[in-house]
Amino acid sequence: MSATSTKPSSNPASKQDAGAIDVLEALLAARYSCRAYKSDQVPRSVIERIVTTAQRTASWCNSQPWHATIFSGAETDRFRTAMYTAASSGGDAPTDFPWPREYRDVYLQRRRESGFQLYDAVGIPKGDRAAGAKQALENFKFFGAPHVAIITTTEPLGVYGAVDCGAYVANFMLAAQALGVGSIAQAALARRPDVIREYLKLPADRLVVCGISFGYPAHDVPINSYRTSRAPLSEAVTFVGE
């Protein structure tokens, strides 16, 4: 057959599955940041399937810079205590990556909308800073999740290693959703890289990107009742050409 032949390929991989995009859309629509969990442990076989799926994440030059340290059982509780104790003592340690300098314009609006939805769900009045600070500390209790993963990257890859880790985190959470496991990505945990580094005995060239708390969601808890909005395509996408 010539190189210019238009005969359809018999390779199954080249055939589009019309239902695949529907599955992906459904998973993305169903996934949310879960902040209340059942106490049940996720079986190791399910966790291994999640990370096996996430391991297919695309990365810069296939460098795969991510590493996930996953806590379960009593180890989660010990790590939870260490993180909460440090966070509740006040102050932050220098982060491994620069923290957002400022939220402006529409980004500030979106952040406020999400925050007000959270506060409304748990009954925190607007302006109650003490209650807001107490709720923020729930990050360091992993919102009661039975598992938490700490995601790190390698220092020489800089911000691009962190970008690859972001893609890994997204795929981890989608894989979890597909298996009925709730999750939440937590940049807040990266505020205490000092505790994480000491606890995990991380080498100097491993940088803390974020955490992912996960487990089976408690659907009947009010904090899991709201959903954040998404910007319209007109704000997020620019088309050039036909």
C-alpha positions in Angstrom: 0.0 0.0 0.0 1.4 3.4 -0.9 2.2 6.1 1.6 -0.7 8.2 0.2 -3.4 5.6 0.5 -6.6 6.7 2.3 -7.7 3.2 3.2 -8.9 3.3 6.9 -6.4 1.8 9.4 -7.3 -1.6 10.9 -5.4 -0.6 14.1 -8.0 -0.6 16.9 -6.1 2.2 18.6 -6.8 4.5 15.7 -10.5 4.2 16.0 -12.2 6.8 18.1 -14.5 5.6 20.9 -17.5 8.0 20.7 -18.3 7.1 24.4 -14.9 7.9 25.8 -15.4 11.7 25.9 -18.8 11.1 27.5 -17.1 9.2 30.3 -14.4 11.8 30.8 -17.0 14.6 30.8 -19.0 12.7 33.4 -16.0 12.2 35.7 -15.0 15.8 35.5 -18.6 17.0 36.2 -18.9 14.6 39.2 -15.5 15.3 40.8 -15.4 17.9 43.5 -13.1 18.9 46.4 -14.2 16.5 49.1 -13.9 17.9 52.6 -15.6 15.1 54.7 -14.9 11.4 54.6 -16.0 8.1 55.9 -13.6 6.4 58.2 -13.3 3.3 55.9 -9.9 2.6 54.5 -9.5 2.5 50.8 -8.2 -1.0 49.9 -4.6 -1.1 48.8 -5.6 -2.7 45.5 -7.8 0.3 44.7 -5.1 2.8 45.7 -2.6 0.9 43.5 -5.0 1.1 40.6 -5.4 4.9 41.1 -1.6 5.5 41.0 -1.1 3.0 38.2 -3.6 5.0 36.1 -2.1 8.3 37.1 1.4 7.1 36.2 0.3 7.4 32.6 0.4 11.2 32.9 2.2 13.0 30.2 5.3 14.9 31.3 8.1 17.1 29.9 10.5 14.8 27.9 8.8 11.9 29.8 10.7 12.9 32.9 7.9 11.8 35.2 9.3 14.0 38.1 6.5 13.3 40.6 6.7 11.1 43.6 3.7 10.3 45.9 4.2 9.2 49.5 0.8 7.7 50.5 -0.2 7.4 54.2 -2.8 4.9 55.4 -4.2 3.7 58.8 -2.4 4.7 61.9 0.4 6.3 59.8 -2.1 8.9 58.5 -3.1 9.7 62.1 0.5 10.2 63.2 1.3 12.4 60.2 -2.0 14.3 60.7 -1.0 15.1 64.3 2.4 16.3 63.2 1.0 18.6 60.5 -1.8 20.0 62.6 0.4 20.7 65.6 2.8 22.7 63.5 0.1 24.6 61.6 -1.9 25.5 64.8 1.2 26.8 66.4 1.1 29.8 64.0 3.3 31.0 61.2 4.5 29.4 58.0 7.8 28.0 56.9 9.4 29.2 53.6 7.7 27.3 50.8 9.6 25.3 48.2 7.7 27.2 45.4 6.7 30.9 45.6 3.2 31.4 47.0 0.8 33.4 44.9 1.7 37.0 45.4 -1.8 38.4 45.0 -5.2 37.5 43.7 -6.6 40.2 41.4 -9.7 41.0 39.4 -11.6 37.9 38.2 -9.2 35.5 40.0 -10.0 37.3 43.3 -13.7 37.1 42.5 -13.5 33.4 41.9 -11.6 32.8 45.1 -14.1 34.8 47.1 -17.0 32.9 45.5 -15.5 29.6 46.5 -14.7 30.8 50.0 -18.2 32.1 50.6 -19.7 28.9 49.3 -17.5 26.9 51.8 -18.4 29.2 54.7 -22.1 29.1 53.9 -22.0 25.3 53.8 -20.5 25.1 57.3 -22.4 28.1 58.8 -19.6 30.6 59.2 -20.9 34.2 59.1 -19.2 36.6 56.6 -16.5 38.4 58.4 -16.0 35.9 61.2 -12.2 35.6 60.8 -11.7 33.4 63.9 -14.1 30.8 62.5 -12.5 31.1 59.1 -9.1 30.5 60.5 -10.3 27.5 62.5 -11.8 26.1 59.3 -8.6 26.7 57.4 -6.8 24.5 59.9 -8.9 21.6 58.8 -6.6 21.4 55.9 -3.9 20.1 58.2 -6.3 17.5 59.6 -6.7 16.3 56.0 -10.4 17.0 56.5 -10.6 13.6 58.3 -9.5 11.6 55.3 -8.1 8.2 56.0 -5.4 8.7 53.4 -3.1 11.5 52.3 -0.6 11.6 49.5 2.3 14.0 49.6 3.5 15.0 46.1 7.1 16.0 45.5 9.2 16.9 42.5 12.9 17.1 41.7 14.5 20.5 42.2 16.6 20.8 39.0 13.4 20.7 36.8 12.1 23.8 38.5 8.6 25.0 37.7 8.2 22.6 34.8 8.6 19.7 37.2 5.8 21.2 39.3 3.6 21.7 36.2 4.0 17.9 35.4 3.1 17.1 39.0 -0.1 19.2 38.6 -1.1 17.0 35.6 -0.4 13.9 37.8 -2.5 15.3 40.6 -5.4 15.9 38.2 -5.2 12.4 36.8 -4.9 10.9 40.3 -8.2 12.6 41.3 -10.0 11.6 38.1 -8.9 8.0 38.6 -10.0 8.1 42.2 -13.4 9.5 41.1 -13.8 6.7 38.6 -13.4 4.2 41.5 -15.8 6.0 43.8 -13.1 7.6 45.9 -13.3 11.3 46.9 -10.3 13.5 47.0 -9.0 17.1 47.4 -5.8 18.6 46.2 -4.2 20.7 49.0 -1.7 23.4 48.3 -2.1 24.3 51.9 0.0 21.4 53.0 2.9 22.9 51.0 2.9 25.7 53.6 4.8 23.4 56.0 7.5 21.8 53.9 9.8 21.9 56.9 7.5 19.4 58.7 7.1 17.3 55.7 10.8 17.3 54.9 11.7 16.2 58.4 8.9 13.7 58.7 9.7 12.0 55.4 13.5 12.5 55.5 13.3 14.0 52.1 16.6 14.7 50.3 17.5 18.3 49.6 16.6 18.0 45.9 13.0 16.9 46.5 10.5 19.8 46.6 7.0 19.7 48.1 4.3 20.5 45.6 1.1 19.7 47.4 -0.9 17.0 49.1 -4.0 15.0 48.1 -6.3 13.8 50.8 -8.6 11.0 49.8 -11.1 8.4 50.9 -14.7 7.4 50.5 -16.8 10.6 50.7 -19.4 11.3 53.3 -22.1 12.6 51.0 -24.6 13.6 53.7 -22.2 16.2 55.3 -23.1 19.8 54.4 -19.5 20.8 53.5 -19.7 18.4 50.6 -23.0 19.9 49.3 -21.8 22.8 47.2 -20.1 22.9 43.8 -17.8 25.6 42.4 -18.6 27.3 39.1 -16.4 27.2 35.9 -15.6 30.2 33.7 -17.2 30.2 30.3 -15.1 29.4 27.3 -15.2 33.0 26.2 -13.0 33.9 29.2 -10.7 30.9 29.1 -10.1 30.2 25.4 -9.0 32.3 22.4 -9.4 30.7 18.9 -7.1 31.8 16.2 -8.0 30.9 12.6 -10.8 28.6 11.4 
